Amino acid sequence: IRTLFHVFMDNLIGNGVVHEEDGRFRFCFSPELEKAFAGLREFVYTRIIFSHSVARSDHIARRVLRDLFNAFYNNPKLLPDYVLLRVSKNSNVPNLRYLTGGEQKKTADKLKSCDKFIRVIADYIGGMTDSYAMKEYRKINP
């Protein structure tokens, strides 16, 4: 792979830059390498990106992300303390961790229509590594 990368980079550098009319620059492969690159791109997409194993992994990842989001959205107390504090500050509601009974339910219901709450959940999940997301998923879905 390293050698292939260097071949493509050397070709880009050696082939020069085309100055577009709108002021931008465009790097180009030589015609021969452009054809090889198109073949490589097709190979990568058909044999790797659209492969059975990648499709299966993508499906699992989507389900994990969806289930994590739904769990946190429907039961915000599953979120860690620091995330609930951020929810409270961003959404101008009391911290759910310290509410009980009816107040907790009322506040949780209010959060469901709050874009900032949804954003905090998305940011929290987005900051997870794959392994941490799977660990959290297993905790929520034993």
N, C-alpha and C positions, 0 to 999 in steps of 0.2 A: 504494500500500500504506500509506503514511504517513497519508493522509487517512482511509482505512478504519479503521486502527488508532485514530485519534483519535475517530472517530465511535463506535466500540465502547466506548472508554474513557470518553468523555463520557456515554454512555448508562448505563454501569455506575455511574458516580459520581452521575449525576442520578436514577437509579432507586432508589438507596438500598440499605441492607443489611438483610437479614433475620436476626434473632437466633434461632438454633436452640435447642431445648429443652436440648441437651447443652452449651450454653455457647459453641458455635462461631458464627461469623458466616458468612453466605453472601451473596455478591454476585449480583444478578440483572439480566438485561437486561429491557427492556420487552418485552411480548408480541410486538410487531411485530419488534423487533430479534432476539428469540430465534428467530423463524421464519427471518429472514434469515441468522442465524449458523448455524442447522442446515443451510440450503441451501449456505452457503459451506463448511461442514465436509464435506458430502457431495461437493461439487465437488472439493475438495482431495484427498480420499481416492480418488475414482474417477478423476480426471484426472491426479493427480500421484503420490501415494503408491503406488497400485496400477498405475501406468503400466508399459508395456513397458520403457522405458529405466531406470526406477528398479529394476524387478525384475531386470534384467540387471546393473545396478551392484551391487545387493545380493548377487546370486549370486557375482559376481567377488570382492567383499569377503569373503564367507564362505569362499570357497576360499582366498584369500590368507591369512586369519587361521588357518584350519585347517592349511594347509601350513606356515606359519611355526611354529605350535605343535608340530606333529609333528616338524619338523626339529630344533627346539631340544630337544624331549623325547627324541628318539632319538639325537641327537648334541649333548650339552650343550656341547662345545668350540666349537660355532658361536656361542655366546653371548659377548658382549664380556667383557673381564677384570673390569670392575666388577660385572657381573651374576654371574659365576662366584664372585667373592668373597662376594657376598651369599648365593648358594646355599650356599657352604661354611659361612658363619656361621649361617645360619638352619637348615640341615639337619644341622649338626654332623658334617660329612664333610670330608676333605682337599680342597683346591682341585684340581679336575681338570686345570687347566693345568699343574700340576707333577708329575703322575703319568704313569707310562708303562706300556705293556703290560697285564698281568693286573690290576694294582692299579687302573688307570684303568677297565677294563671292569667290575671288581667294584664300584667306587664308583658308576659310572654306572648299573649295574643296581640297586644299592641305592636310588639316588635315584628311580627310577621308581615306587617304592611310597611315596614321601614326599610328603605333601600340601603341605608348605612349598616343595618344589622346584616343584611344579605352580603354586603361587601366585606364586612369583618369575617364572616364565615368563609367566604371565598378566599380572602387573603390568608386566613389560618390554614386552610387546606392547601392552598397554592404554595405555602412555605414548607410543606411536609416533604421529606424524602420519600421515595417509593417504599422503603422498608418501614419507615415510621407510619405511613398511611396504612400499610397492611397490618401493622401492630395495633393501631387504633381501631381499624375495621374489625379485627378479631375480638377486641375487647367489647365492642358494641354488638357484634353478631357472633356470640360464642357457639 
